[in-house]
Amino acid sequence: MLKEEIRILYKKRRREISVTQKEKLEDLMLIQFQKLFIDIEGVIMTYAPIDSMNEYNPYLIEEYCFFKNESVQLAYPVVDFVTDTLKVFLIKDETDFAKNIYGIEEPIGATEIKPSYIKIMFVPLLAFDSNGYRVGYGKGYYDKLLSFCNPNLIKIGFSFFEDVIIDDINNFDKKIDYCITPNKIYQF
């Protein structure tokens, strides 16, 4: 399938997941994440889910990371509409958030850091394939950001669904290292 077809289909499939089903799926995904053999350390870049898209909420995973290593730091992306890129901001417990024009919560008054400081990145997605390529919302923000990250960065996606076939991968698309689903860990 082409990315645009995948976007339409998987937005629809996610909207069909009830609140109760979503909570169960997220619990199962936490169990899968706990099976990963990665060092949980340093800066972890996460994201605020888009509620209107019934997007996976990484909150449980973030809490687990703090349980495993209380010294981890969380960072969030902020869209720079001038350069059409993502910037990375380190947050603290007292950091406030506000919605941007896409309806995504972003930190306010946080400290910007270089993307190269990130050790683990939670990458949002609508779907993924068996080679580690993902389909996002189509703006290319994460693919651009990944070009500036450390090559040893661990990139993790989360999907309520299993892998698909993406027919229109291009040179700008960046792979993730893992995708966590309710039933399986995909490693690429």
C-alpha atoms as a printed R data frame, in Angstrom:
    type eleno elety resid chain resno       x      y      z
1   ATOM     1    CA   MET     A     1   0.000  0.000  0.000
2   ATOM     2    CA   LEU     A     2   1.016  3.590 -0.513
3   ATOM     3    CA   LYS     A     3   1.658  5.761  2.553
4   ATOM     4    CA   GLU     A     4  -1.386  7.943  1.922
5   ATOM     5    CA   GLU     A     5  -3.635  4.859  1.760
6   ATOM     6    CA   ILE     A     6  -2.039  3.546  4.959
7   ATOM     7    CA   ARG     A     7  -2.648  6.890  6.700
8   ATOM     8    CA   ILE     A     8  -6.336  6.829  5.826
9   ATOM     9    CA   LEU     A     9  -6.791  3.180  6.830
10  ATOM    10    CA   TYR     A    10  -4.857  3.315 10.105
11  ATOM    11    CA   LYS     A    11  -6.397  6.571 11.267
12  ATOM    12    CA   LYS     A    12  -9.763  4.855 10.796
13  ATOM    13    CA   ARG     A    13  -8.628  1.671 12.554
14  ATOM    14    CA   ARG     A    14  -7.327  3.660 15.529
15  ATOM    15    CA   ARG     A    15 -10.576  5.633 15.822
16  ATOM    16    CA   GLU     A    16 -12.406  2.303 16.123
17  ATOM    17    CA   ILE     A    17 -10.473  1.318 19.273
18  ATOM    18    CA   SER     A    18 -12.539  1.961 22.405
19  ATOM    19    CA   VAL     A    19 -11.083  3.588 25.529
20  ATOM    20    CA   THR     A    20 -11.177  0.232 27.348
21  ATOM    21    CA   GLN     A    21  -9.508 -1.590 24.451
22  ATOM    22    CA   LYS     A    22  -6.836  1.104 24.195
23  ATOM    23    CA   GLU     A    23  -5.999  0.838 27.901
24  ATOM    24    CA   LYS     A    24  -5.652 -2.948 27.586
25  ATOM    25    CA   LEU     A    25  -3.469 -2.654 24.471
26  ATOM    26    CA   GLU     A    26  -1.227 -0.084 26.181
27  ATOM    27    CA   ASP     A    27  -0.840 -2.394 29.200
28  ATOM    28    CA   LEU     A    28   0.185 -5.240 26.882
29  ATOM    29    CA   MET     A    29   2.668 -2.960 25.140
30  ATOM    30    CA   LEU     A    30   4.235 -2.039 28.476
31  ATOM    31    CA   ILE     A    31   4.747 -5.752 29.155
32  ATOM    32    CA   GLN     A    32   6.432 -6.124 25.759
33  ATOM    33    CA   PHE     A    33   8.626 -3.059 26.374
34  ATOM    34    CA   GLN     A    34   9.797 -4.542 29.675
35  ATOM    35    CA   LYS     A    35  11.247 -7.473 27.687
36  ATOM    36    CA   LEU     A    36  13.600 -5.209 25.704
37  ATOM    37    CA   PHE     A    37  17.268 -5.597 26.506
38  ATOM    38    CA   ILE     A    38  18.320 -1.962 26.251
39  ATOM    39    CA   ASP     A    39  20.053  0.359 28.678
40  ATOM    40    CA   ILE     A    40  17.531  2.838 29.994
41  ATOM    41    CA   GLU     A    41  19.692  5.886 30.596
42  ATOM    42    CA   GLY     A    42  20.349  9.474 29.644
43  ATOM    43    CA   VAL     A    43  17.853 11.563 27.728
44  ATOM    44    CA   ILE     A    44  14.726  9.862 26.432
45  ATOM    45    CA   MET     A    45  12.752 11.803 23.871
46  ATOM    46    CA   THR     A    46   9.082 10.997 24.098
47  ATOM    47    CA   TYR     A    47   5.990 12.733 22.738
48  ATOM    48    CA   ALA     A    48   2.561 13.899 23.794
49  ATOM    49    CA   PRO     A    49  -0.106 11.767 22.113
50  ATOM    50    CA   ILE     A    50  -2.677 13.377 19.863
51  ATOM    51    CA   ASP     A    51  -5.894 12.449 21.652
52  ATOM    52    CA   SER     A    52  -8.080 13.179 18.631
53  ATOM    53    CA   MET     A    53  -6.066 10.566 16.698
54  ATOM    54    CA   ASN     A    54  -6.412  7.973 19.497
55  ATOM    55    CA   GLU     A    55  -2.624  7.825 19.430
56  ATOM    56    CA   TYR     A    56  -0.592  5.497 21.635
57  ATOM    57    CA   ASN     A    57   0.230  7.196 24.942
58  ATOM    58    CA   PRO     A    58   3.829  6.481 26.062
59  ATOM    59    CA   TYR     A    59   3.137  7.578 29.663
60  ATOM    60    CA   LEU     A    60   3.306  4.030 31.118
61  ATOM    61    CA   ILE     A    61   6.615  3.431 29.351
62  ATOM    62    CA   GLU     A    62   7.986  6.726 30.673
63  ATOM    63    CA   GLU     A    63   7.017  5.727 34.224
64  ATOM    64    CA   TYR     A    64   8.675  2.341 33.776
65  ATOM    65    CA   CYS     A    65  11.866  4.058 32.548
66  ATOM    66    CA   PHE     A    66  11.925  6.212 35.705
67  ATOM    67    CA   PHE     A    67  11.383  3.075 37.799
68  ATOM    68    CA   LYS     A    68  14.382  1.391 36.120
69  ATOM    69    CA   ASN     A    69  16.611  4.465 36.310
70  ATOM    70    CA   GLU     A    70  15.476  7.535 38.231
71  ATOM    71    CA   SER     A    71  18.234  9.636 36.647
72  ATOM    72    CA   VAL     A    72  16.757  9.496 33.129
73  ATOM    73    CA   GLN     A    73  15.609 12.805 31.704
74  ATOM    74    CA   LEU     A    74  12.663 13.320 29.383
75  ATOM    75    CA   ALA     A    75  12.648 15.541 26.335
76  ATOM    76    CA   TYR     A    76   9.770 16.501 24.066
77  ATOM    77    CA   PRO     A    77   9.679 17.781 20.506
78  ATOM    78    CA   VAL     A    78   8.485 21.266 19.617
79  ATOM    79    CA   VAL     A    79   7.584 22.190 16.061
80  ATOM    80    CA   ASP     A    80   9.518 25.157 14.703
81  ATOM    81    CA   PHE     A    81   7.084 26.497 12.121
82  ATOM    82    CA   VAL     A    82   9.691 28.873 10.654
83  ATOM    83    CA   THR     A    83  12.126 26.104  9.685
84  ATOM    84    CA   ASP     A    84   9.463 23.355  9.481
85  ATOM    85    CA   THR     A    85  11.538 21.134 11.769
86  ATOM    86    CA   LEU     A    86  11.397 19.707 15.285
87  ATOM    87    CA   LYS     A    87  13.471 21.086 18.135
88  ATOM    88    CA   VAL     A    88  14.105 19.093 21.307
89  ATOM    89    CA   PHE     A    89  13.393 20.426 24.797
90  ATOM    90    CA   LEU     A    90  14.341 18.892 28.129
91  ATOM    91    CA   ILE     A    91  11.491 19.015 30.645
92  ATOM    92    CA   LYS     A    92  11.218 19.023 34.424
93  ATOM    93    CA   ASP     A    93   8.319 18.026 36.672
94  ATOM    94    CA   GLU     A    94   7.109 21.627 36.801
95  ATOM    95    CA   THR     A    95   7.235 22.215 33.024
96  ATOM    96    CA   ASP     A    96   3.973 23.525 31.590
97  ATOM    97    CA   PHE     A    97   2.594 22.413 28.234
98  ATOM    98    CA   ALA     A    98   0.365 24.111 25.656
99  ATOM    99    CA   LYS     A    99  -1.208 22.854 22.430
100 ATOM   100    CA   ASN     A   100   0.295 23.910 19.127
101 ATOM   101    CA   ILE     A   101  -1.763 24.471 15.961
102 ATOM   102    CA   TYR     A   102  -1.845 20.695 15.335
103 ATOM   103    CA   GLY     A   103  -3.360 20.119 18.778
104 ATOM   104    CA   ILE     A   104  -0.145 18.568 20.124
105 ATOM   105    CA   GLU     A   105   0.985 19.409 23.658
106 ATOM   106    CA   GLU     A   106   4.433 21.023 23.678
107 ATOM   107    CA   PRO     A   107   6.576 22.186 26.618
108 ATOM   108    CA   ILE     A   108   6.724 25.890 27.413
109 ATOM   109    CA   GLY     A   109   9.843 27.514 28.849
110 ATOM   110    CA   ALA     A   110  11.872 24.300 28.733
111 ATOM   111    CA   THR     A   111  15.562 24.073 27.877
112 ATOM   112    CA   GLU     A   112  16.455 23.292 24.274
113 ATOM   113    CA   ILE     A   113  19.045 20.557 23.774
114 ATOM   114    CA   LYS     A   114  20.899 19.204 20.768
115 ATOM   115    CA   PRO     A   115  19.315 16.124 19.156
116 ATOM   116    CA   SER     A   116  22.670 14.352 19.544
117 ATOM   117    CA   TYR     A   117  22.109 14.207 23.338
118 ATOM   118    CA   ILE     A   118  19.145 11.852 22.975
119 ATOM   119    CA   LYS     A   119  19.877  8.204 23.870
120 ATOM   120    CA   ILE     A   120  16.402  6.739 23.250
121 ATOM   121    CA   MET     A   121  13.631  8.187 21.110
122 ATOM   122    CA   PHE     A   122   9.973  7.151 21.125
123 ATOM   123    CA   VAL     A   123   8.871  7.783 17.553
124 ATOM   124    CA   PRO     A   124   5.144  8.184 16.855
125 ATOM   125    CA   LEU     A   125   3.705  6.305 13.920
126 ATOM   126    CA   LEU     A   126   0.511  5.179 12.248
127 ATOM   127    CA   ALA     A   127   1.993  1.976 10.794
128 ATOM   128    CA   PHE     A   128   5.335  0.279 10.158
129 ATOM   129    CA   ASP     A   129   6.778 -2.426  7.929
130 ATOM   130    CA   SER     A   130   8.941 -5.486  8.508
131 ATOM   131    CA   ASN     A   131  12.104 -3.514  7.631
132 ATOM   132    CA   GLY     A   132  11.626 -0.820 10.273
133 ATOM   133    CA   TYR     A   133  10.218  1.920  8.075
134 ATOM   134    CA   ARG     A   134   7.250  3.819  9.440
135 ATOM   135    CA   VAL     A   135   4.335  5.844  8.216
136 ATOM   136    CA   GLY     A   136   3.722  9.009 10.202
137 ATOM   137    CA   TYR     A   137   1.387 11.875  9.507
138 ATOM   138    CA   GLY     A   138   3.237 12.949  6.369
139 ATOM   139    CA   LYS     A   139   5.176 16.071  7.354
140 ATOM   140    CA   GLY     A   140   8.576 14.341  7.665
141 ATOM   141    CA   TYR     A   141   9.387 16.021 10.979
142 ATOM   142    CA   TYR     A   142  10.868 12.937 12.619
143 ATOM   143    CA   ASP     A   143  12.815 11.839  9.545
144 ATOM   144    CA   LYS     A   144  14.426 15.306  9.429
145 ATOM   145    CA   LEU     A   145  15.191 15.245 13.167
146 ATOM   146    CA   LEU     A   146  16.737 11.776 12.997
147 ATOM   147    CA   SER     A   147  19.311 13.103 10.522
148 ATOM   148    CA   PHE     A   148  20.786 15.184 13.374
149 ATOM   149    CA   CYS     A   149  20.786 12.470 16.037
150 ATOM   150    CA   ASN     A   150  23.580 10.252 17.268
151 ATOM   151    CA   PRO     A   151  23.909  7.160 15.027
152 ATOM   152    CA   ASN     A   152  23.707  4.991 18.173
153 ATOM   153    CA   LEU     A   153  20.312  6.425 19.096
154 ATOM   154    CA   ILE     A   154  17.744  3.726 19.920
155 ATOM   155    CA   LYS     A   155  14.550  4.499 18.020
156 ATOM   156    CA   ILE     A   156  11.361  2.810 19.257
157 ATOM   157    CA   GLY     A   157   7.901  2.935 17.734
158 ATOM   158    CA   PHE     A   158   4.647  1.723 19.254
159 ATOM   159    CA   SER     A   159   1.771  0.297 17.250
160 ATOM   160    CA   PHE     A   160  -1.584 -1.188 18.188
161 ATOM   161    CA   PHE     A   161  -1.344 -3.215 14.956
162 ATOM   162    CA   GLU     A   162   1.132 -5.567 13.297
163 ATOM   163    CA   ASP     A   163   3.386 -4.647 10.362
164 ATOM   164    CA   VAL     A   164   2.164 -3.681  6.882
165 ATOM   165    CA   ILE     A   165   3.753 -3.449  3.434
166 ATOM   166    CA   ILE     A   166   4.767  0.089  2.479
167 ATOM   167    CA   ASP     A   167   5.207  0.419 -1.274
168 ATOM   168    CA   ASP     A   168   6.596  3.938 -1.496
169 ATOM   169    CA   ILE     A   169   9.663  4.118  0.773
170 ATOM   170    CA   ASN     A   170  12.024  6.929 -0.270
171 ATOM   171    CA   ASN     A   171  15.584  8.091  0.457
172 ATOM   172    CA   PHE     A   172  14.421 10.497  3.195
173 ATOM   173    CA   ASP     A   173  12.692  7.796  5.268
174 ATOM   174    CA   LYS     A   174  14.554  6.754  8.413
175 ATOM   175    CA   LYS     A   175  14.212  3.356 10.050
176 ATOM   176    CA   ILE     A   176  13.343  2.663 13.666
177 ATOM   177    CA   ASP     A   177  15.200 -0.015 15.628
178 ATOM   178    CA   TYR     A   178  12.217 -1.570 17.411
179 ATOM   179    CA   CYS     A   179   8.467 -1.501 17.194
180 ATOM   180    CA   ILE     A   180   6.429 -2.614 20.183
181 ATOM   181    CA   THR     A   181   2.981 -4.078 19.545
182 ATOM   182    CA   PRO     A   182   0.616 -5.677 22.072
183 ATOM   183    CA   ASN     A   183   1.796 -9.138 20.997
184 ATOM   184    CA   LYS     A   184   5.365 -8.781 19.806
185 ATOM   185    CA   ILE     A   185   8.613 -6.850 19.747
186 ATOM   186    CA   TYR     A   186   9.872 -6.232 16.211
187 ATOM   187    CA   GLN     A   187  13.609 -5.671 15.950
188 ATOM   188    CA   PHE     A   188  15.074 -4.276 12.736
